[in-house]
Amino acid sequence: MIKRQAYQTVRSSPTVVACRRYMKTTADAGRAPPVPPFHTRKELPSPSPLPQPAPSTSPNRHDLPTWGPGYVTQMKSQKLTYGSPTLAAPKVPTGVDPGSPFALLPDDVMSAFHTHLPKPLAHHFFLVRQPALLVREPVLRLLTQLRKQTPVLLDGAARVGKSSTLLQAVSHHYSLGALVVYIPHASSWIAGTAPFIHNPTTGLYDQPRLAADIIRQILHVNHKRLENHPQLESLLKQAARHPETAHDALDTFLLDDAKPDTLVAIDQVNALWAHSTLYRNTRSEAIPARAFRIVRTFEKLFSGSSKGNTLVVAATDKSNPRIASGCTHLLAETASADAAALSYTRTEVPSLTKLETRKLIEHLIDVRAVFKTNLSYSEALLNKLYAVSCGNVGRIVNDLTRSEAVSNAIVTA
């Protein structure tokens, strides 16, 4: 108490008060103006000792044509030739190179399928910052030859471009107004993540929640087109609300000969014939993929029976070792009665030509997707990457986005 009184006495003394007033006046003379409230501040660019990069000149969405049915129309009229240096794009916007070998997927396609893309494609779109794919004559020729009641199986080396070819088929038929059932991750059906129950009537394992999820995706993608088919829409909506009826509704929808034009596109289709899955039965034994009803439903699309207006296109996946066993069965490399019962047309997706490799390299450099920002195109770089990758799209993208690979290509070329 005595110390506090002594402190207050000294603090209020005229000498101390005068000293404090003098110090405050001196400090105010060199003090910066008060900081305004946060909501009224204006951010000023802070000077940086580092050199500022040049303004980005990478292409935006208006610099590339949009993928559409016109590409296939031109192919049918033989206006595109495989030996031509460029592929003409229909309805090219003013000021855009008409020979651009890349085309953007339409906005409605990306809004419908952007959350359901294979990982390599999603990674590629993230790198180039726009959903652009190479327009290849083999893809256009394939789209001109697709026929109903004849399933097409896209095969080829790992990462050669089967998923992008399948997505271009999806985009093409979606633009034509067809119903689309797009399954980008068939391997997830056997990943052991969905609840399942054995059905003693059919002897198969039901996955009602998985079947309901597929139906909800069908409704999401085709909600505007299903408005013209109220009975079909009502069937699917009822199954989406009641998963116990989802399997029957999916069978009815896929195998109905009277439904409107429909494209069923399945990526990783060899997962449907995988010898083992991550599911286990009551004896802790691995359950084969064909023991699930959802697999049998889509397997029927590859049978010889008529499927009406349904067009089936599927792609194999040879980079996933868990479903690699399905390729042997699907491609009928073994004497299997089940394999012999399948009916499809196998189409090999070819590697890129040297000209297509050049276009891909130039595109990745133009959009600044390569690791080295100062990398420029050269014939030496093209020759090196084409020799190392053999025209494999995945290898080229990996090599251009890895610093050590680009350095090796420049130094050793």
N, C-alpha and C positions, 0 to 999 in steps of 0.2 A: 504493500500500500504506500509506504514511504517512497519507494523507488518510482512508482507510477506518478506520484505528485511531483517529484523532482524532475522527471522527464517532461511532464506537461509544462512546468515552469520554464524550463530551458527552451522548449519548443516555441513558447509564446513570447519569448523575450524579443525586444526590438531588434537586437543585433542579428539573431537567427532569422527573423522574418525578413529583414532587409537582404540578407545573403540569399535566401531562397528566392525572393523576387528577382534579384539580379541574375541568378542562374537560369531562371525560367525565361527571362527576356533574352538572354544570350542564346539559349537553345532554340527558341522560336525563330530567331533570325536566320539560322541555317537549316531549319527543319523543312522536309519535303511537304508538299501540300497533302492534306488528309486524303486517305484512300476512300473512294466512293463505295457505296453499298454494292454487294456482289451482283445484284440484278441490273445495275446501271453501268457496270464496267464494260469497257471495250477492249478486247484482246488486241494488243499490238504485236506485230511480228518482232521477235527477239533476234538481234543480230547473231549470226552463227559464224564461227571461224572456218567452218568447212565449206568447200565450194558447193553451191546449190545445183542440183541436177537440172538438166534441160527439161522444158515442158514435155509431158508425155504426148506422143503422137500415135499411140496404139489405136487400132481400129475400134470403133464402138458399134453398137447394134445397127447403125444406119450405114455402115461401110460395107456390109455384106448382104447379098441377096437372101431371101427367105426360102427355105425348102418348101416345095409344094408339088402337087400332081403334075404341073407343067413340065417338070424334068422327065417324068416317065412318058408323057405325051410326045416330047421331042424324041425320046429314044425310040418309040414306036414308029415315028415318022422317019427314022433313020437320019436325023439331023445331027446326031452325035456319033463320032467315030472314035474307036479306041486309040488310034494312032495320033489323034489331034492333040496339040499341045495344051489346049484348054477345053473345058466343057462349058458350052454356052448356058447361061442362066436365063430362064424366062422372066419377063416383067421385071427387069432390073431397074432399080431406082435411078434417077438422074444423077450423074456424077460418079457412079460406081462402075468399077471395072467389069465389063460384061463377061470376062473370061475367068472370074473368080472361081477357083476350084473348091471353095468352102461355102457352105450355106448354113444359115441359122435355122434352128428348129422353130416353128411358129409359137407364138406366145400361148395360144390355147393348149398346145401340146405340152409345153413346159409347165403350165399351171396345173395340168391334170396329172402329170407323171413325175414332177421334179423331186418328190420325196420318195420315189420308188425307182431309183436308178441303180444299176450295178456299180460296185465300188470303182472299177477302173474308169467308167464313163463319168461318174460324179467327180472323181479326182481330175480327169482331163478338163471338164468344164470349169472346175475351180482354178486350174492353172491358167487357162486362156481367158477366164473371166467372161465368157459368153458361150452359149450352147451351140457351137459351130462344129459341123462334121464335114469330112471330105466327101465331095460328090464323086463317086467312082462309077465307071461304066459297068463293071460286074454287078454292082448293087442295082443300078437302073435296069439292067437286062434281067436280073432276077425278078424284079417287081413286075416286069411286063409278061413274065412267063408263069406267074402264080395262078393256080387253078383251084377251084373249090373241089372238095372231096379228094384232094391229093396232098396230104401233108408234106411240107418241105422241111428237111433237116439240114441246118447249116453246120458244117463241120470244118475243121481246119486246125492248124497248130494253135497252141496257147497264145492268147493276146494278139491274134492276127487281125481282129476286128469283127468277130462274130456278133458281139453284143451291140456294137454300133450299127451293123447291118440290120439286126433285128429291130433296133429302135427306129431306124429310118423306115422300115416296113410299117411299124406302128404309126409313125407320123403320117405316112402316105395314106393309109386307110382311114385314119382318124380324120384327116382333112377331107376325105371323100364322103364322110358322114356315116361310116360303118360303126357298129358297136365294137368296142375293143376290150378284150380281157388280156391284160399284160401281167405276166408272172415273171418278175426279174430275178427272184431269189427262190427257185424251187428247192434248193438245198436246205432252206430254213424249215421245210416241212418235216425233215428227218433229223433235225438238230436237237430233239429232245426237250423243246421248250414249251410245247403246247400240251394241254391236258388231253388224255386219250382214255378210251374205255373199250373193252372188248364187247362186240355185238354177237351174241350166240346165234342169232338168226342168220346173219351173213357170214359169220366166221372171220370177219375183218375187224380192225380196230377203227373206231369212229373218233374224229377230232372235231366236235361240233363248234367249238370256239374258233378254230382255224377256218372252217368252212364259212362261218358267219363273217369273219374278217374279210375273206375273199369276196363275198357277196357285197359287203359294204364298200369295198374298193370299186367293184363294178358299178354300183349305184353312184358313187362319187364321180367317176370318170364319165359316165354316160347319162347323167341325170336329165339333161335337156333332150337327148334323143329318145329316152324311155318315156317321155311324156306323150309321145305318139303311139305308145303301146301300153295302155293302162293295165291290161291283164298281166302282162309280163312284169311291169313295174310293181304291181300289187304283190305278186308272188315273191319277188326279191325283197321288198320291204318287210313283208311278213316274216321271212326267214331271217332277216337282219335283226328283228326284234326278238325272235324266238330261235335261238341256236339249235335247239333239238330238232328243228325241221330244216336246217341249213343244208344237210347232205342231200336230202330228197329234192330240194329246190335247185341246188346246183346241178344235179343230174338232169332235171327237167330242162333247165335253161341251156346247158351245153349240148344236149343230145336232141333237142327239139328241132325237127326239120322245118317247121313253119315259122321260126323266128326270123327277124330281118337279118340282112348281111352282117356277119360277125367275124372279126379277126381274133383268133386266140394265139397269142405270142408267148412262148415259154422259154426263158433262159435257164441254163443249167438243167436241161431236160434229162440228162443222164442220171440225175438224182432220183428219178422215178424208178430206176431199175438198179439202184445200189443194193449190194448184197447184204449190207448191215447198216443199221442206223444207231443213233445214240439212245434210242428207246429200248427198254428191257421188259421182258415178260415176267410172269410170276416166278420163273425158274432162273431169273437173272441172265437170260440169253438175249442176245441182240435180235431185234425184230427186223426182218427184211422190209424194204420200202414197199414192196407190192402187197404187204399184209395190211396196209392202211387203205381205207375206203377212198380218201381224197386222191390218192395216187391212182387207184383203179378207175376213178371217174375220168381223169385226164388221159389215162392210158387208152381208154376207149376211143379217143379222138384219132388214135393211130391205127385203129382197126380198119378192115376193109369195108365195113358197113357204111351206108350213106349217112352223111351228117348235114344234109340240106344246104343251107347258105353259109355254112361255117368254113372259114379258111384258117388252116393251122400252119404256123411257122414256128420252128423251135431251133434252139442253138445249144450245142454241147459246150461243156466247160472242162477243159483238160488241165487246168491249173489247180483245181481243188482235189487233193489226193483222197479225200473222204468219199467222193462220188466217182472216182476214176473207174471203179469196177463196173459202173453202169454203162460206160462207153463200149466195153467189150460185148456186153449183152445187146445193147441197142444197135450196134453196127453189125450184128449177126456174125461176129467172128468165131462164135462157138456154136456148135450144133444144138440149138435149143428150140423146142417146140414153141415156146412163147415168143422167141425172137422171130421165128419164121411166120408167126401170125401177124406181125406188125407190117403195116403198109405205109411207105413214105418214099419220097424222092430225096436222095442225098445230094447236097450241093456243097462243093468245096469253096470256101472263101479264100481267094488267092492272096498272097502277100503283095505289098505295094510294088509297083514298078519303080524304076529309077526316077522317072518323071514325077510320079506321085510322091516319092520320097522327097524329092526336091521341093515340091509344093508344101509338104508338111513341115519341112525344116524352115522354109521361108515364113510360113504362117506362125510358127512358134517363136521365131525371132521377132517378127513384126509386132506381136502382141506382148512381147517382153516376158514370155513364159520360161525362157532359158535361164540357167543359173548365172551366167556371166552376162551382165547388161551390155557390155561392149562387144559382144560376139556378133560377127557379121557373116553373111553367107559367102561361101567359096566353093569352087569345084572340088578342092581338096577335102573340105569338110564333108561334102556330099559323098564322095567316093569312099571315104573312110567309114562313115556311118552306114552306108548301104552295104558295104562289104561285111561289116561286123554284124549288122542286124538281119541281113538277107531280106530286107523289106518288111520286117515285123514291126507293126505299129507300136506295140508296147515297149520293145527294145529301143526304138528311136526316141520315144518320149522320155524314157528313163535316162538314156544317155545324154540327152540335151538338158535335162534338169538336174544332173549330178555334175558337180564341178570337176571331179577327177576324170570323168569320162570325156567331158568336153575338152579338158586340157590335153588328155592323151590324143584325142582326135586331131587337135591343132598341131601338137608337137610332132607326132609320128606320121602325119599325112604328108 
